[in-house]
Amino acid sequence: MNAIADTVRIDVSALAAPEPMERILDALAVLPPGARLQVLIHREPFPLYEILDRRGWDHRTTRRLDARYDLVIEAMACSAP
């Protein structure tokens, strides 16, 4: 996978709730297979984590120096039986 070509980036850091979660879920609904979603958000999205887990999305969150968060979401890797 080419990380640059297969990463969709959105910035929801200036939006009020619940719009960030809505935008993230909308972006995931149309995310191409094999791609990842990188989100810039103004707070750690704790309510979103359970939704992502239930829907089979892996996620990593990193706090930035500017107090915002980078959230990377991608399909969970399938493990071989």
C-alpha positions as CSV (number, residue, x, y, z in Angstrom):
1,M,0.0,0.0,0.0
2,N,1.3,3.4,-0.9
3,A,0.8,5.4,2.4
4,I,0.5,8.8,0.6
5,A,-2.0,7.7,-2.1
6,D,-4.1,5.5,0.2
7,T,-4.5,8.0,3.1
8,V,-7.6,10.2,3.2
9,R,-7.1,13.2,5.4
10,I,-9.8,15.3,7.1
11,D,-9.7,18.1,9.6
12,V,-12.6,18.2,12.0
13,S,-10.8,20.2,14.7
14,A,-12.9,23.4,14.3
15,L,-16.3,21.6,14.3
16,A,-18.7,21.4,17.3
17,A,-20.1,18.0,18.4
18,P,-21.6,15.9,17.0
19,E,-20.3,17.0,13.6
20,P,-16.7,15.6,14.0
21,M,-18.1,12.1,14.7
22,E,-20.6,12.4,11.8
23,R,-17.9,13.5,9.4
24,I,-15.6,10.7,10.4
25,L,-18.3,8.0,10.1
26,D,-19.3,9.5,6.7
27,A,-15.7,9.4,5.5
28,L,-15.3,5.8,6.6
29,A,-18.5,4.8,4.7
30,V,-16.8,5.7,1.4
31,L,-13.2,4.9,2.3
32,P,-11.7,2.8,-0.5
33,P,-10.6,-0.7,0.4
34,G,-7.1,-0.7,1.8
35,A,-7.1,3.0,2.5
36,R,-6.8,4.6,5.9
37,L,-8.4,7.7,7.3
38,Q,-6.3,10.3,9.1
39,V,-8.2,12.8,11.2
40,L,-7.1,16.0,12.9
41,I,-9.5,16.5,15.9
42,H,-9.5,18.9,18.8
43,R,-10.1,16.3,21.5
44,E,-9.6,12.6,22.0
45,P,-12.8,11.0,20.6
46,F,-13.5,8.5,23.4
47,P,-17.2,7.8,22.3
48,L,-16.0,7.0,18.8
49,Y,-13.6,4.2,19.9
50,E,-16.4,1.8,20.8
51,I,-18.1,2.4,17.5
52,L,-14.9,1.8,15.6
53,D,-14.2,-1.4,17.5
54,R,-17.7,-2.8,16.8
55,R,-17.4,-2.0,13.1
56,G,-14.0,-3.6,12.7
57,W,-11.8,-0.5,12.5
58,D,-8.4,-0.3,14.0
59,H,-7.4,3.1,15.4
60,R,-4.4,4.9,16.9
61,T,-4.5,8.3,18.5
62,T,-1.6,10.6,19.1
63,R,-1.7,13.9,21.0
64,R,0.1,16.7,19.1
65,L,2.1,19.5,20.6
66,D,-0.7,21.9,19.7
67,A,-3.1,19.9,22.0
68,R,-5.0,18.5,19.1
69,Y,-5.0,14.8,18.2
70,D,-4.1,12.8,15.1
71,L,-6.4,9.8,14.7
72,V,-5.6,7.2,12.2
73,I,-8.3,4.7,11.3
74,E,-8.0,1.6,9.1
75,A,-9.6,-1.8,8.6
76,M,-8.4,-4.4,11.1
77,A,-5.9,-6.8,9.6
78,C,-7.4,-10.2,9.1
79,S,-5.4,-13.0,10.8
80,A,-4.9,-16.3,9.0
81,P,-6.6,-19.3,10.7
